[in-house]
Amino acid sequence: MRHTLTLYRRLLGVQIRSQLQYRVAFFMDLLATGLTVCLEFASLALVLQRFQHIRGWTMGEVAFLYGMVEIAFGIMDLVFSGFDPGRFGQEVRRGTFDQILLRPVNITVQVLTLDFALRRLAKITVGIGIFIVGLQGTMITWTPAKLLYLPFVLGSMVCFFGGLFVVGATITFWTVESIEVMNILTYGGSFTISYPMSIYPDWLRRFFTYIVPAIFLNYYPALYILDKPDPFNFPPIAPFLAPLVGLITLALSLAFWRFGITHYQSTGT
């Protein structure tokens, strides 16, 4: 384990140093990423200022939801970007994944360090800013339990969406090209849970409850932290399922990843 962690740290160091070679381009990437997130949230804030609330959720409460997703998804995209189906599919198609298999280094560690886009730090930073805005716009009664649970909620979202990235990357062993349905579940899923689930039609809410249980990652923990009533009358345990959903998704995705590696047959390039 220590050897694996040392290799991971060294490979990450190579990635970071290579990106910092061109400082101007690096800071321009940071700025562009940060501005994109700011403009997206600014458009939402303008709408909420006009209508005051959305299905009983104030701008501060929506910012709380939005900020948590931006932080978690930014961290996930930073850590798991090597598994991004679009990027990883290119590695498989070019045959460069075969080179990874020949190296005497843990395969998962190598893929994790294929890409470590530091520009995601801007997304995380802006997400923290939006989250702070949300805190200032809400009257949360903080308790030790809520404070302790908040990092687990963020970690659960990282595990969940990271697991979906791993599943998408594994599927490219057979499809070669990335499949757009994974973008619907990852980027589309993160967008969906950035807003109160009560605003969506029943079919969409059921999909993200019973098929892809993303509703338990952000919405229900937010109900608990914000002391808001549950409009769907789920059992009292619902707000505390986030760690279970995140860890199970990641564990199953890694098992699928190992299955995919075992049955990988190269592209012949």
C-alpha positions in Angstrom: 0.0 0.0 0.0 2.8 2.4 0.9 4.6 1.7 -2.4 1.3 2.3 -4.3 0.7 5.6 -2.6 4.3 6.7 -3.3 3.9 5.9 -7.0 0.6 7.8 -7.0 2.2 10.8 -5.4 5.1 10.8 -7.9 2.9 10.4 -10.9 0.7 13.2 -9.8 3.9 15.3 -9.3 4.8 14.8 -12.9 1.3 15.9 -14.0 1.3 19.0 -11.9 4.8 20.1 -12.9 3.9 19.6 -16.6 0.8 21.8 -16.3 2.7 24.5 -14.4 5.4 24.7 -17.2 3.2 27.2 -19.0 2.0 29.5 -16.2 0.0 32.0 -18.4 -2.0 29.2 -20.1 -2.6 27.6 -16.7 -3.9 30.8 -15.1 -6.1 31.5 -18.2 -7.6 28.0 -17.8 -8.3 28.7 -14.2 -9.9 32.0 -15.0 -12.0 30.5 -17.8 -13.2 27.6 -15.6 -14.0 29.9 -12.7 -15.9 32.4 -14.8 -18.0 29.7 -16.4 -19.2 28.5 -13.0 -19.8 32.1 -11.8 -21.9 33.0 -14.9 -24.0 29.8 -14.5 -24.8 30.6 -10.9 -25.3 34.3 -11.6 -28.0 33.5 -14.2 -29.8 31.3 -11.6 -29.4 34.0 -8.9 -31.0 36.6 -11.2 -34.1 34.4 -11.7 -34.4 33.7 -8.0 -34.1 37.4 -7.1 -37.0 38.0 -9.5 -39.2 35.2 -8.1 -37.8 35.1 -4.5 -38.0 31.3 -4.2 -38.5 28.1 -6.2 -40.9 25.6 -4.7 -40.3 27.0 -1.2 -36.5 27.1 -1.6 -34.9 30.5 -1.2 -31.8 31.7 -3.1 -29.6 31.0 0.0 -30.9 27.4 0.2 -30.5 26.7 -3.5 -27.0 28.2 -3.2 -26.3 25.8 -0.4 -27.3 22.9 -2.7 -25.5 24.3 -5.7 -22.3 25.0 -3.8 -22.1 21.5 -2.4 -22.4 19.9 -5.8 -19.8 22.2 -7.4 -17.3 21.5 -4.6 -17.9 17.7 -4.7 -18.0 17.4 -8.5 -15.0 19.6 -8.9 -13.0 17.4 -6.5 -14.2 14.3 -8.3 -13.3 15.7 -11.7 -9.9 16.5 -10.4 -9.2 13.1 -8.9 -11.0 10.8 -11.4 -10.4 12.8 -14.6 -8.2 10.0 -15.9 -11.4 7.8 -16.0 -13.4 10.4 -17.9 -15.1 8.2 -20.5 -14.4 10.6 -23.3 -10.7 10.9 -22.6 -10.2 7.3 -21.6 -12.0 6.1 -24.7 -9.3 7.8 -26.7 -6.6 5.9 -24.8 -8.3 2.6 -25.7 -8.9 3.5 -29.3 -5.2 4.6 -29.8 -4.0 1.5 -28.1 -2.1 3.4 -25.5 -4.0 1.6 -22.8 -2.1 -1.5 -23.8 1.1 0.3 -22.8 -0.4 0.9 -19.3 -1.1 -2.9 -19.0 2.6 -3.7 -19.7 4.0 -1.5 -16.9 4.7 -3.0 -13.5 2.6 -0.4 -11.8 -1.0 -0.7 -10.5 -3.3 -0.1 -13.4 -5.9 1.9 -11.5 -3.2 4.2 -10.1 -1.9 4.8 -13.6 -5.3 5.7 -15.0 -6.0 8.0 -12.0 -2.9 9.9 -12.9 -3.5 10.0 -16.7 -5.0 13.4 -16.2 -5.1 15.7 -13.2 -6.5 18.9 -14.5 -5.6 21.6 -12.0 -8.0 24.0 -13.7 -10.7 22.2 -11.7 -9.4 24.0 -8.6 -11.2 27.1 -9.9 -14.5 25.1 -10.0 -13.9 24.0 -6.4 -13.0 27.5 -5.3 -16.0 29.1 -6.9 -18.1 26.3 -5.4 -16.8 27.1 -2.0 -17.7 30.8 -2.6 -21.3 29.8 -3.6 -21.6 27.5 -0.6 -20.6 30.4 1.7 -23.2 32.6 0.0 -25.7 29.9 0.8 -24.6 29.8 4.4 -25.0 33.5 4.7 -28.5 33.4 3.1 -29.9 30.7 5.4 -30.5 30.4 9.1 -29.0 27.0 9.8 -29.0 25.7 13.4 -25.7 24.0 13.4 -25.2 21.0 15.7 -22.1 18.8 16.2 -23.9 16.0 14.2 -24.5 18.3 11.2 -20.9 19.6 11.2 -19.6 16.1 11.3 -21.9 14.8 8.6 -21.3 17.5 6.1 -17.8 16.2 5.0 -19.3 12.7 4.6 -22.0 14.2 2.3 -19.4 15.8 0.1 -17.2 12.6 0.1 -20.3 10.6 -0.9 -20.9 12.7 -4.0 -17.2 12.4 -4.9 -17.4 8.6 -4.6 -20.7 8.4 -6.5 -19.8 10.4 -9.5 -16.3 9.0 -9.5 -17.9 5.6 -9.7 -19.9 6.6 -12.7 -16.8 7.8 -14.4 -15.2 4.4 -13.7 -18.2 2.6 -15.2 -18.2 4.8 -18.3 -14.4 4.2 -18.8 -14.9 0.4 -18.4 -17.7 0.3 -21.0 -15.3 1.8 -23.6 -13.4 -1.5 -23.5 -16.3 -2.9 -25.6 -17.7 0.3 -27.3 -14.3 2.0 -27.9 -16.2 5.3 -28.3 -17.5 6.9 -25.1 -21.3 6.6 -24.7 -23.3 9.8 -24.2 -25.6 8.1 -21.6 -22.8 8.3 -19.1 -22.6 12.1 -19.6 -26.3 12.2 -18.9 -25.7 10.4 -15.6 -22.6 12.3 -14.6 -22.8 15.9 -15.8 -26.6 15.7 -16.1 -26.9 14.0 -12.7 -24.8 16.7 -11.0 -26.8 19.4 -12.7 -30.1 17.8 -11.5 -29.1 17.5 -7.9 -27.9 21.1 -7.8 -31.6 22.1 -7.5 -34.4 20.9 -5.2 -35.7 17.6 -6.4 -39.3 18.8 -5.7 -39.2 21.0 -8.8 -38.9 18.0 -11.2 -41.7 15.9 -12.7 -42.5 12.6 -11.1 -40.8 10.4 -13.7 -37.5 12.2 -13.5 -37.6 12.3 -9.7 -38.3 8.5 -9.6 -35.4 7.9 -12.0 -33.0 9.7 -9.7 -34.5 7.9 -6.7 -35.0 4.3 -7.6 -32.6 3.8 -10.7 -29.8 6.3 -10.0 -30.3 7.1 -6.3 -28.8 10.6 -6.6 -31.6 12.1 -4.5 -30.0 10.7 -1.4 -26.6 12.4 -2.1 -27.5 16.1 -1.8 -31.2 16.7 -1.5 -32.0 14.7 1.6 -28.9 15.6 3.5 -29.7 19.3 2.7 -33.2 18.8 4.1 -31.6 17.5 7.3 -29.1 20.3 7.6 -31.5 23.0 6.7 -34.3 21.6 8.9 -36.7 21.5 6.0 -39.7 19.1 5.9 -39.6 16.1 3.5 -42.3 16.6 0.8 -42.1 12.9 -0.2 -42.4 11.3 3.2 -39.5 9.0 3.0 -38.3 7.1 6.2 -36.3 9.2 8.7 -33.1 7.4 7.7 -33.2 8.9 4.1 -31.0 11.9 4.9 -28.2 9.6 6.1 -28.0 7.2 3.2 -25.5 9.4 1.3 -22.3 7.6 2.5 -23.9 4.2 1.8 -25.0 5.2 -1.8 -21.6 6.7 -2.5 -19.5 3.8 -1.3 -21.6 1.1 -2.8 -21.5 2.8 -6.2 -17.7 3.2 -6.1 -17.2 -0.4 -4.9 -19.4 -1.8 -7.6 -17.8 0.3 -10.3 -14.3 -0.8 -9.3 -15.5 -4.4 -9.4 -16.8 -3.8 -12.9 -13.5 -2.1 -13.8 -11.5 -5.2 -12.7 -13.9 -7.4 -14.7 -13.4 -5.2 -17.7 -9.6 -5.4 -17.4 -9.8 -9.2 -17.1 -11.8 -9.4 -20.4 -10.0 -6.6 -22.3 -8.8 -7.8 -25.7 -6.9 -4.8 -27.1 -7.7 -2.8 -30.2 -4.9 -4.2 -32.3 -3.4 -0.7 -32.9 
